[in-house]
């Protein structure tokens, strides 16, 4: 298969890099935690590409840690926000269509 | 391990469904229930994410042109997200780790970083055609 075509080639097993997930955490929750995830995700790709599999695995674990922390904090923040809106629903918390 | 994976998956699907209903039902431009961008509130400039909520509302109503006017970067990122998560779903169904090479290329994070930074700067230049990128111009 043509390796230049995205997805056409099956990758050899390597650690998960968490890149997309950490970007989503950056956008929807916590910029510092997301950046931590992205930096480690980038280093998973770099290390895996240069043959440093142990290093890539380590970076993958770090990236996962940042991202999962951000994920749960995000759930908590958005949950709290939803509760806040619900509690204040009769005091203009939802706002009016303008 | 499997249970944990399923938990994340179920939670993610639930969140996506709930948010889709909210963003379909309520126009973020008209309701106060949607959070405002702190960067925009403080500085008056658009951040790279500004306009995303209005863009999602427009996309859910099939209005691509409006969505692009609110946040072009978000609209461009949607196909990438769909491909990424289609790989995830296929991996789960086939019980085999299939991956999208693009996400695993060493240059990918750098390219994304550069694009986001350029988008941030260019959309705040108050001159046409750059001003097209301003949320809602």
gemmi code that builds the backbone of each chain (N, CA, C; Angstrom):
import gemmi

chains = {
    "A": [
        ("UNK", (0.826, -1.209, 0.000), (0.000, 0.000, 0.000), (0.857, 1.253, 0.000)),
        ("UNK", (0.268, 2.320, -0.462), (1.013, 3.578, -0.542), (1.095, 4.222, 0.840)),
        ("UNK", (2.290, 4.306, 1.397), (2.423, 4.838, 2.757), (2.139, 6.338, 2.846)),
        ("UNK", (2.172, 7.031, 1.701), (1.938, 8.472, 1.753), (0.456, 8.782, 1.917)),
        ("UNK", (-0.379, 7.769, 1.678), (-1.809, 7.994, 1.818), (-2.214, 7.799, 3.269)),
        ("UNK", (-2.858, 8.834, 3.868), (-3.181, 8.738, 5.286), (-4.055, 7.524, 5.588)),
        ("UNK", (-3.635, 6.759, 6.556), (-4.461, 5.657, 7.007), (-4.338, 4.410, 6.166)),
        ("UNK", (-3.680, 4.509, 5.002), (-3.595, 3.352, 4.133), (-2.684, 2.290, 4.742)),
        ("UNK", (-1.692, 2.771, 5.501), (-0.714, 1.842, 6.038), (-1.043, 1.530, 7.490)),
        ("UNK", (-0.896, 0.288, 7.863), (-1.124, -0.073, 9.258), (0.142, 0.186, 10.064)),
        ("UNK", (-0.004, 0.963, 11.159), (1.169, 1.278, 11.960), (1.582, 0.059, 12.766)),
        ("UNK", (2.878, -0.082, 12.986), (3.311, -1.082, 13.949), (2.844, -0.640, 15.330)),
        ("UNK", (2.625, -1.561, 16.251), (2.073, -1.152, 17.546), (2.999, -0.189, 18.285)),
        ("UNK", (2.464, 0.930, 18.662), (3.213, 1.909, 19.429), (2.282, 2.466, 20.471)),
        ("UNK", (2.806, 3.235, 21.430), (1.908, 3.754, 22.460), (0.958, 4.807, 21.906)),
        ("UNK", (-0.210, 4.872, 22.488), (-1.218, 5.872, 22.142), (-0.641, 7.250, 22.435)),
        ("UNK", (-0.870, 8.211, 21.529), (-0.213, 9.506, 21.770), (-1.108, 10.581, 22.392)),
        ("UNK", (-2.411, 10.369, 22.412), (-3.327, 11.297, 23.097), (-3.376, 12.684, 22.467)),
        ("UNK", (-2.912, 12.836, 21.240), (-2.833, 14.186, 20.652), (-4.202, 14.852, 20.512)),
        ("UNK", (-5.128, 14.161, 19.863), (-6.448, 14.761, 19.637), (-7.153, 15.007, 20.966)),
        ("UNK", (-7.060, 14.009, 21.856), (-7.731, 14.134, 23.149), (-7.165, 15.312, 23.959)),
        ("UNK", (-5.836, 15.486, 23.922), (-5.265, 16.580, 24.708), (-5.621, 17.938, 24.110)),
        ("UNK", (-5.774, 17.999, 22.772), (-6.217, 19.254, 22.151), (-7.653, 19.551, 22.579)),
        ("UNK", (-8.483, 18.528, 22.629), (-9.868, 18.729, 23.062), (-9.923, 19.199, 24.515)),
        ("UNK", (-9.045, 18.642, 25.360), (-8.987, 19.094, 26.755), (-8.575, 20.570, 26.817)),
        ("UNK", (-7.610, 20.958, 25.961), (-7.178, 22.360, 25.918), (-8.346, 23.274, 25.577)),
        ("UNK", (-9.156, 22.855, 24.618), (-10.253, 23.701, 24.161), (-11.391, 23.730, 25.182)),
        ("UNK", (-11.796, 22.553, 25.677), (-13.018, 22.476, 26.469), (-12.816, 22.566, 27.973)),
        ("UNK", (-11.567, 22.484, 28.429), (-11.412, 22.501, 29.873), (-10.286, 23.385, 30.316)),
        ("UNK", (-9.095, 22.825, 30.308), (-8.019, 23.456, 31.049), (-6.802, 23.617, 30.160)),
        ("UNK", (-6.497, 24.847, 29.808), (-5.375, 25.102, 28.908), (-4.060, 24.512, 29.436)),
        ("UNK", (-3.697, 24.726, 30.731), (-2.403, 24.174, 31.188), (-2.332, 22.655, 31.091)),
        ("UNK", (-3.396, 21.957, 31.507), (-3.389, 20.489, 31.438), (-3.359, 20.011, 29.990)),
        ("UNK", (-4.094, 20.704, 29.131), (-4.114, 20.340, 27.716), (-2.746, 20.517, 27.072)),
        ("UNK", (-2.084, 21.626, 27.407), (-0.744, 21.882, 26.850), (0.220, 20.790, 27.314)),
        ("UNK", (0.131, 20.422, 28.601), (0.956, 19.318, 29.106), (0.741, 18.060, 28.291)),
        ("UNK", (-0.513, 17.793, 27.969), (-0.845, 16.627, 27.147), (-0.284, 16.740, 25.741)),
        ("UNK", (-0.419, 17.919, 25.136), (0.033, 18.114, 23.751), (1.554, 17.962, 23.656)),
        ("UNK", (2.264, 18.570, 24.620), (3.729, 18.493, 24.599), (4.174, 17.036, 24.690)),
        ("UNK", (3.550, 16.276, 25.581), (3.904, 14.861, 25.714), (3.475, 14.052, 24.492)),
        ("UNK", (2.330, 14.424, 23.908), (1.868, 13.734, 22.690), (2.890, 13.936, 21.569)),
        ("UNK", (3.366, 15.180, 21.454), (4.369, 15.476, 20.422), (5.615, 14.647, 20.658)),
        ("UNK", (5.987, 14.476, 21.917), (7.219, 13.735, 22.199), (7.023, 12.228, 22.012)),
        ("UNK", (5.779, 11.738, 22.139), (5.517, 10.332, 21.789), (5.864, 10.113, 20.316)),
        ("UNK", (5.351, 11.002, 19.452), (5.600, 10.863, 18.014), (7.084, 10.945, 17.694)),
        ("UNK", (7.758, 11.923, 18.325), (9.180, 12.147, 18.041), (10.000, 10.930, 18.471)),
        ("UNK", (9.768, 10.469, 19.713), (10.557, 9.347, 20.233), (10.268, 8.051, 19.487)),
        ("UNK", (8.975, 7.822, 19.182), (8.616, 6.599, 18.473), (9.267, 6.585, 17.093)),
        ("UNK", (9.264, 7.754, 16.474), (9.847, 7.879, 15.133), (11.346, 7.629, 15.129)),
        ("UNK", (12.022, 7.997, 16.218), (13.473, 7.808, 16.269), (13.835, 6.456, 16.898)),
        ("UNK", (12.839, 5.616, 17.139), (13.121, 4.265, 17.618), (13.223, 4.127, 19.129)),
        ("UNK", (12.973, 5.226, 19.862), (13.052, 5.185, 21.325), (11.688, 4.738, 21.881)),
        ("UNK", (11.444, 3.424, 21.850), (10.120, 2.920, 22.214), (9.824, 3.082, 23.700)),
        ("UNK", (10.845, 2.857, 24.538), (10.642, 3.019, 25.981), (10.295, 4.472, 26.304)),
        ("UNK", (11.017, 5.391, 25.669), (10.759, 6.819, 25.884), (9.369, 7.202, 25.402)),
        ("UNK", (8.976, 6.635, 24.264), (7.658, 6.931, 23.711), (6.563, 6.439, 24.650)),
        ("UNK", (6.784, 5.247, 25.207), (5.807, 4.680, 26.142), (5.674, 5.559, 27.375)),
        ("UNK", (6.826, 6.040, 27.868), (6.828, 6.919, 29.031), (6.077, 8.223, 28.741)),
        ("UNK", (6.368, 8.819, 27.580), (5.676, 10.057, 27.197), (4.183, 9.816, 27.039)),
        ("UNK", (3.835, 8.632, 26.521), (2.434, 8.290, 26.344), (1.713, 8.259, 27.684)),
        ("UNK", (2.392, 7.664, 28.690), (1.778, 7.599, 30.026), (1.595, 8.996, 30.592)),
        ("UNK", (2.615, 9.842, 30.392), (2.528, 11.231, 30.870), (1.372, 11.964, 30.176)),
        ("UNK", (1.333, 11.819, 28.857), (0.277, 12.489, 28.076), (-1.096, 12.034, 28.558)),
        ("UNK", (-1.217, 10.715, 28.802), (-2.488, 10.169, 29.284), (-2.866, 10.743, 30.634)),
        ("UNK", (-1.866, 10.896, 31.497), (-2.113, 11.436, 32.834), (-2.658, 12.861, 32.750)),
        ("UNK", (-1.971, 13.719, 31.979), (-2.426, 15.113, 31.803), (-3.840, 15.140, 31.225)),
        ("UNK", (-4.047, 14.331, 30.178), (-5.312, 14.388, 29.459), (-6.466, 13.879, 30.306)),
        ("UNK", (-6.245, 12.743, 31.011), (-7.334, 12.183, 31.811), (-7.664, 13.091, 32.987)),
        ("UNK", (-6.629, 13.689, 33.593), (-6.880, 14.662, 34.668), (-7.756, 15.793, 34.140)),
        ("UNK", (-7.372, 16.319, 32.975), (-8.145, 17.396, 32.359), (-9.561, 16.974, 32.040)),
        ("UNK", (-9.718, 15.730, 31.568), (-11.029, 15.202, 31.215), (-11.952, 15.213, 32.431)),
        ("UNK", (-11.474, 14.692, 33.561), (-12.330, 14.615, 34.747), (-12.594, 15.989, 35.348)),
        ("UNK", (-11.560, 16.846, 35.350), (-11.787, 18.208, 35.844), (-12.797, 18.913, 34.949)),
        ("UNK", (-12.680, 18.682, 33.649), (-13.633, 19.273, 32.700), (-15.050, 18.821, 32.972)),
        ("UNK", (-15.223, 17.505, 33.177), (-16.550, 16.968, 33.497), (-17.089, 17.640, 34.759)),
        ("UNK", (-16.216, 17.779, 35.773), (-16.641, 18.374, 37.039), (-17.049, 19.831, 36.839)),
        ("UNK", (-16.221, 20.601, 36.095), (-16.515, 22.017, 35.893), (-17.818, 22.196, 35.115)),
        ("UNK", (-17.960, 21.446, 34.020), (-19.166, 21.602, 33.204), (-20.394, 21.085, 33.945)),
        ("UNK", (-20.216, 20.037, 34.756), (-21.316, 19.548, 35.579), (-21.755, 20.605, 36.575)),
        ("UNK", (-20.760, 21.245, 37.231), (-21.065, 22.294, 38.200), (-21.757, 23.467, 37.511)),
        ("UNK", (-21.296, 23.788, 36.303), (-21.889, 24.886, 35.537), (-23.350, 24.570, 35.196)),
        ("UNK", (-23.585, 23.299, 34.793), (-24.958, 22.888, 34.455), (-25.858, 22.979, 35.684)),
        ("UNK", (-25.332, 22.532, 36.850), (-26.116, 22.597, 38.082), (-26.412, 24.049, 38.450)),
        ("UNK", (-25.377, 24.894, 38.314), (-25.529, 26.317, 38.598), (-26.635, 26.919, 37.732)),
        ("UNK", (-26.616, 26.596, 36.446), (-27.644, 27.116, 35.537), (-29.027, 26.608, 35.930)),
        ("UNK", (-29.077, 25.297, 36.299), (-30.366, 24.705, 36.632), (-30.951, 25.340, 37.890)),
        ("UNK", (-30.095, 25.520, 38.905), (-30.536, 26.116, 40.161), (-31.032, 27.539, 39.934)),
        ("UNK", (-30.352, 28.250, 39.023), (-30.705, 29.651, 38.778), (-31.647, 29.833, 37.589)),
        ("UNK", (-32.325, 28.754, 37.208), (-33.087, 28.820, 35.955), (-34.215, 29.846, 36.011)),
        ("UNK", (-34.730, 30.110, 37.212), (-35.819, 31.081, 37.313), (-35.313, 32.487, 37.606)),
        ("UNK", (-33.986, 32.610, 37.726), (-33.434, 33.944, 37.980), (-32.633, 34.443, 36.778)),
        ("UNK", (-33.045, 34.048, 35.640), (-32.388, 34.551, 34.435), (-31.119, 33.827, 34.074)),
        ("UNK", (-30.853, 32.671, 34.737), (-29.631, 31.926, 34.440), (-29.577, 31.435, 33.001)),
        ("UNK", (-30.733, 31.086, 32.471), (-30.769, 30.614, 31.090), (-30.762, 31.764, 30.086)),
        ("UNK", (-31.151, 32.927, 30.568), (-31.241, 34.061, 29.657), (-32.505, 33.967, 28.828)),
        ("UNK", (-32.823, 35.039, 28.168), (-34.013, 35.061, 27.338), (-33.619, 35.167, 25.878)),
        ("UNK", (-34.406, 34.550, 25.029), (-34.119, 34.756, 23.608), (-34.242, 36.233, 23.268)),
        ("UNK", (-33.261, 36.766, 22.590), (-33.231, 38.217, 22.402), (-33.660, 38.682, 21.029)),
    ],
    "B": [
        ("UNK", (-9.984, -2.882, 32.859), (-9.436, -2.157, 31.695), (-10.501, -1.967, 30.629)),
        ("UNK", (-11.141, -3.090, 30.236), (-12.203, -3.023, 29.236), (-13.360, -2.188, 29.780)),
        ("UNK", (-13.691, -2.424, 31.064), (-14.781, -1.688, 31.689), (-14.489, -0.187, 31.671)),
        ("UNK", (-13.232, 0.161, 32.008), (-12.834, 1.563, 32.058), (-12.959, 2.213, 30.680)),
        ("UNK", (-12.533, 1.467, 29.656), (-12.607, 1.964, 28.283), (-14.053, 2.216, 27.887)),
        ("UNK", (-14.922, 1.243, 28.227), (-16.337, 1.388, 27.900), (-16.961, 2.557, 28.638)),
        ("UNK", (-16.506, 2.769, 29.881), (-17.025, 3.869, 30.679), (-16.713, 5.200, 30.001)),
        ("UNK", (-15.445, 5.366, 29.589), (-15.048, 6.587, 28.891), (-15.865, 6.777, 27.625)),
        ("UNK", (-16.026, 5.680, 26.890), (-16.734, 5.734, 25.613), (-18.191, 6.141, 25.823)),
        ("UNK", (-18.851, 5.475, 26.785), (-20.255, 5.767, 27.063), (-20.421, 7.219, 27.520)),
        ("UNK", (-19.510, 7.658, 28.377), (-19.559, 9.023, 28.892), (-19.384, 10.027, 27.752)),
        ("UNK", (-18.423, 9.751, 26.875), (-18.155, 10.652, 25.753), (-19.356, 10.742, 24.814)),
        ("UNK", (-19.973, 9.575, 24.522), (-21.139, 9.557, 23.634), (-22.286, 10.350, 24.259)),
        ("UNK", (-22.485, 10.139, 25.568), (-23.549, 10.851, 26.285), (-23.331, 12.361, 26.202)),
        ("UNK", (-22.079, 12.787, 26.467), (-21.759, 14.215, 26.443), (-22.020, 14.803, 25.055)),
        ("UNK", (-21.590, 14.080, 24.020), (-21.775, 14.574, 22.646), (-23.262, 14.712, 22.316)),
        ("UNK", (-24.074, 13.719, 22.722), (-25.505, 13.770, 22.428), (-26.164, 14.946, 23.151)),
        ("UNK", (-25.871, 15.071, 24.456), (-26.484, 16.148, 25.240), (-26.097, 17.511, 24.667)),
        ("UNK", (-24.798, 17.681, 24.370), (-24.350, 18.967, 23.834), (-24.961, 19.255, 22.462)),
        ("UNK", (-25.092, 18.205, 21.638), (-25.682, 18.408, 20.313), (-27.117, 18.916, 20.435)),
        ("UNK", (-27.871, 18.300, 21.364), (-29.258, 18.735, 21.562), (-29.288, 20.189, 22.022)),
        ("UNK", (-28.426, 20.529, 23.005), (-28.397, 21.903, 23.527), (-28.030, 22.890, 22.421)),
        ("UNK", (-26.967, 22.539, 21.666), (-26.493, 23.479, 20.641), (-27.400, 23.524, 19.420)),
        ("UNK", (-28.271, 22.522, 19.276), (-29.255, 22.585, 18.191), (-30.430, 23.448, 18.621)),
        ("UNK", (-30.821, 23.256, 19.870), (-32.037, 23.870, 20.390), (-31.866, 25.361, 20.685)),
        ("UNK", (-30.703, 25.720, 21.243), (-30.506, 27.104, 21.689), (-29.430, 27.792, 20.862)),
        ("UNK", (-29.736, 28.963, 20.364), (-28.762, 29.735, 19.604), (-27.818, 30.465, 20.582)),
        ("UNK", (-26.518, 30.137, 20.546), (-25.575, 30.748, 21.489), (-25.501, 32.264, 21.342)),
        ("UNK", (-25.913, 32.788, 20.194), (-25.876, 34.233, 20.010), (-26.996, 34.913, 20.785)),
        ("UNK", (-28.008, 34.128, 21.196), (-29.195, 34.738, 21.800), (-29.429, 34.355, 23.254)),
        ("UNK", (-28.809, 33.277, 23.715), (-29.066, 32.833, 25.085), (-27.831, 33.061, 25.956)),
        ("UNK", (-28.079, 33.454, 27.202), (-26.965, 33.736, 28.105), (-26.400, 32.478, 28.749)),
        ("UNK", (-27.036, 31.318, 28.502), (-26.574, 30.123, 29.189), (-25.201, 29.661, 28.699)),
        ("UNK", (-24.762, 30.197, 27.580), (-23.479, 29.764, 27.034), (-22.327, 30.601, 27.591)),
        ("UNK", (-21.226, 29.925, 27.975), (-20.098, 30.665, 28.547), (-19.436, 31.576, 27.502)),
        ("UNK", (-19.019, 32.741, 27.962), (-18.344, 33.676, 27.069), (-16.834, 33.457, 27.144)),
        ("UNK", (-16.147, 33.826, 26.086), (-14.693, 33.670, 26.057), (-14.039, 34.697, 26.977)),
        ("UNK", (-13.271, 34.240, 27.978), (-12.618, 35.187, 28.897), (-11.608, 36.079, 28.168)),
        ("UNK", (-10.895, 35.513, 27.191), (-9.904, 36.304, 26.444), (-10.578, 37.446, 25.688)),
        ("UNK", (-11.703, 37.146, 25.048), (-12.417, 38.176, 24.290), (-12.994, 39.235, 25.221)),
        ("UNK", (-13.527, 38.776, 26.373), (-14.107, 39.707, 27.336), (-13.043, 40.672, 27.865)),
        ("UNK", (-11.847, 40.144, 28.131), (-10.788, 40.965, 28.705), (-10.134, 41.893, 27.691)),
        ("UNK", (-9.886, 41.375, 26.490), (-9.057, 42.129, 25.540), (-9.830, 42.723, 24.366)),
        ("UNK", (-11.003, 42.160, 24.069), (-11.731, 42.601, 22.892), (-11.265, 41.906, 21.622)),
        ("UNK", (-10.136, 41.195, 21.712), (-9.664, 40.431, 20.551), (-10.292, 39.041, 20.551)),
        ("UNK", (-10.310, 38.423, 19.369), (-10.791, 37.043, 19.270), (-9.662, 36.077, 19.596)),
        ("UNK", (-9.978, 35.017, 20.335), (-9.015, 33.928, 20.521), (-9.252, 32.921, 19.395)),
        ("UNK", (-8.403, 31.894, 19.260), (-8.608, 30.959, 18.143), (-9.939, 30.204, 18.229)),
        ("UNK", (-10.528, 30.161, 19.430), (-11.766, 29.401, 19.599), (-13.021, 30.257, 19.520)),
        ("UNK", (-12.853, 31.576, 19.484), (-14.014, 32.461, 19.500), (-14.938, 32.177, 18.315)),
        ("UNK", (-16.229, 32.122, 18.592), (-17.202, 31.853, 17.538), (-17.518, 30.376, 17.390)),
        ("UNK", (-16.818, 29.528, 18.150), (-17.019, 28.077, 18.005), (-18.449, 27.659, 18.332)),
        ("UNK", (-18.998, 28.221, 19.392), (-20.340, 27.792, 19.809), (-21.372, 28.191, 18.767)),
        ("UNK", (-21.235, 29.402, 18.237), (-22.153, 29.833, 17.171), (-21.919, 29.007, 15.906)),
        ("UNK", (-20.654, 28.654, 15.659), (-20.339, 27.833, 14.476), (-20.964, 26.447, 14.602)),
        ("UNK", (-20.908, 25.867, 15.814), (-21.503, 24.544, 16.028), (-23.021, 24.611, 15.830)),
        ("UNK", (-23.631, 25.678, 16.355), (-25.080, 25.876, 16.153), (-25.400, 25.917, 14.664)),
        ("UNK", (-24.608, 26.686, 13.913), (-24.839, 26.807, 12.471), (-24.635, 25.465, 11.761)),
        ("UNK", (-23.574, 24.753, 12.143), (-23.296, 23.458, 11.517), (-24.437, 22.482, 11.763)),
        ("UNK", (-24.937, 22.457, 13.008), (-26.032, 21.538, 13.340), (-27.298, 21.866, 12.555)),
        ("UNK", (-27.414, 23.124, 12.101), (-28.552, 23.489, 11.275), (-28.214, 23.444, 9.794)),
        ("UNK", (-27.075, 22.847, 9.479), (-26.701, 22.658, 8.082), (-26.274, 23.929, 7.367)),
        ("UNK", (-25.963, 24.966, 8.155), (-25.587, 26.237, 7.547), (-24.070, 26.402, 7.547)),
        ("UNK", (-23.435, 25.818, 6.538), (-21.978, 25.803, 6.474), (-21.396, 27.204, 6.304)),
        ("UNK", (-22.062, 28.026, 5.515), (-21.533, 29.359, 5.219), (-21.447, 30.207, 6.496)),
        ("UNK", (-22.514, 30.202, 7.284), (-22.501, 30.929, 8.549), (-21.446, 30.367, 9.494)),
        ("UNK", (-21.371, 29.037, 9.555), (-20.406, 28.391, 10.453), (-18.985, 28.840, 10.125)),
        ("UNK", (-18.651, 28.890, 8.831), (-17.325, 29.324, 8.418), (-17.062, 30.768, 8.821)),
        ("UNK", (-18.104, 31.573, 8.781), (-17.958, 32.968, 9.168), (-17.749, 33.145, 10.662)),
        ("UNK", (-18.215, 32.197, 11.463), (-18.036, 32.290, 12.913), (-16.668, 31.775, 13.338)),
        ("UNK", (-16.267, 30.622, 12.841), (-14.938, 30.100, 13.166), (-14.497, 29.091, 12.105)),
        ("UNK", (-13.700, 29.586, 11.174), (-13.266, 28.750, 10.048), (-12.445, 27.561, 10.528)),
        ("UNK", (-11.616, 27.810, 11.569), (-10.740, 26.746, 12.073), (-11.560, 25.578, 12.623)),
        ("UNK", (-12.648, 25.900, 13.313), (-13.501, 24.834, 13.851), (-14.096, 24.006, 12.716)),
        ("UNK", (-14.586, 24.696, 11.688), (-15.205, 23.981, 10.562), (-14.179, 23.069, 9.893)),
        ("UNK", (-12.950, 23.583, 9.721), (-11.901, 22.776, 9.085), (-11.541, 21.573, 9.965)),
        ("UNK", (-11.600, 21.753, 11.285), (-11.182, 20.672, 12.184), (-12.208, 19.534, 12.260)),
        ("UNK", (-13.464, 19.818, 11.899), (-14.514, 18.797, 12.031), (-14.220, 17.521, 11.237)),
        ("UNK", (-13.846, 17.624, 9.932), (-13.543, 16.377, 9.204), (-12.407, 15.579, 9.837)),
        ("UNK", (-11.403, 16.293, 10.358), (-10.280, 15.603, 11.002), (-10.754, 14.840, 12.240)),
        ("UNK", (-11.616, 15.510, 13.034), (-12.150, 14.851, 14.231), (-12.983, 13.630, 13.845)),
        ("UNK", (-13.788, 13.769, 12.781), (-14.632, 12.652, 12.348), (-13.766, 11.460, 11.927)),
        ("UNK", (-12.699, 11.730, 11.163), (-11.819, 10.638, 10.739), (-11.169, 9.997, 11.966)),
        ("UNK", (-10.649, 10.840, 12.867), (-10.000, 10.321, 14.069), (-10.929, 9.400, 14.854)),
        ("UNK", (-12.161, 9.877, 15.095), (-13.058, 9.070, 15.918), (-13.638, 7.877, 15.153)),
        ("UNK", (-13.665, 7.961, 13.825), (-14.072, 6.774, 13.067), (-13.018, 5.676, 13.229)),
        ("UNK", (-11.744, 6.074, 13.305), (-10.691, 5.089, 13.581), (-10.878, 4.466, 14.959)),
        ("UNK", (-11.212, 5.320, 15.936), (-11.426, 4.833, 17.308), (-12.566, 3.816, 17.338)),
        ("UNK", (-13.656, 4.173, 16.664), (-14.831, 3.307, 16.687), (-14.528, 1.995, 15.979)),
        ("UNK", (-13.822, 2.099, 14.830), (-13.460, 0.881, 14.113), (-12.532, 0.006, 14.962)),
        ("UNK", (-11.598, 0.661, 15.678), (-10.710, -0.102, 16.565), (-11.506, -0.867, 17.605)),
        ("UNK", (-12.529, -0.183, 18.160), (-13.333, -0.812, 19.210), (-14.128, -1.988, 18.652)),
        ("UNK", (-14.683, -1.802, 17.455), (-15.503, -2.861, 16.859), (-14.642, -4.060, 16.468)),
        ("UNK", (-13.490, -3.778, 15.831), (-12.622, -4.862, 15.368), (-11.752, -5.434, 16.487)),
        ("UNK", (-11.810, -4.771, 17.675), (-10.960, -5.149, 18.805), (-9.481, -5.197, 18.399)),
        ("UNK", (-9.115, -4.231, 17.571), (-7.745, -4.178, 17.062), (-7.367, -2.705, 16.960)),
        ("UNK", (-6.118, -2.385, 17.294), (-5.714, -0.986, 17.323), (-5.368, -0.486, 15.919)),
        ("UNK", (-6.332, 0.144, 15.244), (-5.985, 0.764, 13.959), (-5.811, 2.255, 14.178)),
        ("UNK", (-4.783, 2.802, 13.553), (-4.469, 4.203, 13.812), (-4.325, 5.007, 12.543)),
        ("UNK", (-4.676, 6.277, 12.684), (-4.528, 7.211, 11.588), (-3.117, 7.781, 11.637)),
        ("UNK", (-2.315, 7.440, 10.638), (-0.901, 7.836, 10.629), (-0.693, 9.337, 10.811)),
        ("UNK", (-1.614, 10.133, 10.251), (-1.470, 11.589, 10.307), (-1.293, 12.063, 11.747)),
        ("UNK", (-2.093, 11.496, 12.656), (-2.053, 11.908, 14.054), (-0.726, 11.499, 14.707)),
        ("UNK", (-0.082, 10.483, 14.142), (1.135, 9.962, 14.759), (2.413, 10.445, 14.072)),
        ("UNK", (2.267, 11.366, 13.127), (3.461, 11.888, 12.464), (4.130, 12.932, 13.361)),
        ("UNK", (5.468, 12.904, 13.459), (6.163, 13.833, 14.361), (5.905, 15.310, 14.041)),
        ("UNK", (5.611, 15.620, 12.780), (5.449, 17.032, 12.410), (4.036, 17.540, 12.722)),
        ("UNK", (3.072, 16.633, 12.920), (1.668, 17.033, 13.082), (1.430, 18.035, 14.224)),
        ("UNK", (1.953, 17.771, 15.439), (1.688, 18.734, 16.514), (2.240, 20.117, 16.201)),
        ("UNK", (3.393, 20.170, 15.509), (3.996, 21.468, 15.178), (3.149, 22.211, 14.166)),
        ("UNK", (2.647, 21.487, 13.164), (1.811, 22.128, 12.143), (0.536, 22.680, 12.780)),
        ("UNK", (-0.078, 21.886, 13.672), (-1.304, 22.349, 14.330), (-1.017, 23.611, 15.144)),
        ("UNK", (0.108, 23.594, 15.863), (0.482, 24.749, 16.688), (0.619, 26.004, 15.820)),
        ("UNK", (1.344, 25.872, 14.700), (1.574, 27.018, 13.812), (0.250, 27.524, 13.242)),
        ("UNK", (-0.618, 26.601, 12.814), (-1.906, 27.006, 12.242), (-2.740, 27.771, 13.271)),
        ("UNK", (-2.783, 27.252, 14.509), (-3.593, 27.907, 15.544), (-3.053, 29.304, 15.839)),
        ("UNK", (-1.728, 29.422, 15.941), (-1.127, 30.730, 16.243), (-1.372, 31.725, 15.102)),
        ("UNK", (-1.192, 31.257, 13.860), (-1.437, 32.132, 12.704), (-2.895, 32.572, 12.658)),
        ("UNK", (-3.797, 31.625, 12.910), (-5.230, 31.930, 12.904), (-5.551, 32.990, 13.954)),
        ("UNK", (-4.936, 32.826, 15.131), (-5.131, 33.762, 16.236), (-4.733, 35.188, 15.823)),
        ("UNK", (-3.561, 35.293, 15.200), (-3.062, 36.616, 14.806), (-3.875, 37.183, 13.641)),
        ("UNK", (-4.028, 36.369, 12.586), (-4.604, 36.885, 11.338), (-6.061, 37.303, 11.512)),
        ("UNK", (-6.828, 36.548, 12.330), (-8.248, 36.879, 12.445), (-8.469, 38.207, 13.175)),
        ("UNK", (-7.425, 38.696, 13.854), (-7.559, 39.966, 14.566), (-7.043, 41.161, 13.768)),
        ("UNK", (-6.589, 40.926, 12.536), (-6.189, 42.039, 11.677), (-7.461, 42.636, 11.068)),
        ("UNK", (-7.761, 43.901, 11.429), (-9.081, 44.447, 11.068), (-9.177, 44.937, 9.624)),
        ("UNK", (-8.606, 44.185, 8.698), (-8.628, 44.578, 7.288), (-9.118, 43.388, 6.467)),
        ("UNK", (-10.006, 43.670, 5.489), (-10.398, 42.612, 4.571), (-9.175, 42.183, 3.773)),
        ("UNK", (-8.928, 40.903, 3.477), (-9.790, 39.737, 3.702), (-9.597, 39.069, 5.071)),
        ("UNK", (-8.620, 39.563, 5.855), (-8.338, 38.905, 7.146), (-9.546, 38.977, 8.072)),
        ("UNK", (-10.268, 40.094, 7.988), (-11.401, 40.313, 8.877), (-12.511, 39.280, 8.655)),
        ("UNK", (-12.450, 38.576, 7.530), (-13.428, 37.506, 7.301), (-13.352, 36.463, 8.403)),
        ("UNK", (-12.126, 36.288, 8.945), (-11.907, 35.242, 9.955), (-12.422, 35.645, 11.331)),
        ("UNK", (-12.718, 36.924, 11.539), (-13.232, 37.389, 12.828), (-14.591, 36.740, 13.087)),
        ("UNK", (-14.792, 36.293, 14.351), (-16.040, 35.594, 14.680), (-17.247, 36.484, 14.381)),
        ("UNK", (-18.046, 36.053, 13.428), (-19.268, 36.782, 13.102), (-19.030, 38.058, 12.319)),
        ("UNK", (-17.767, 38.372, 12.035), (-17.314, 39.637, 11.447), (-18.418, 40.645, 11.485)),
    ],
}
model = gemmi.Model(1)
for chain_id, residues in chains.items():
    chain = gemmi.Chain(chain_id)
    for i, (resn, *xyz) in enumerate(residues, 1):
        res = gemmi.Residue()
        res.name, res.seqid = resn, gemmi.SeqId(i, " ")
        for name, pos in zip(("N", "CA", "C"), xyz):
            atom = gemmi.Atom()
            atom.name, atom.element = name, gemmi.Element(name[0])
            atom.pos, atom.b_iso = gemmi.Position(*pos), 0.0
            res.add_atom(atom)
        chain.add_residue(res)
    model.add_chain(chain)
structure = gemmi.Structure()
structure.add_model(model)
structure.setup_entities()
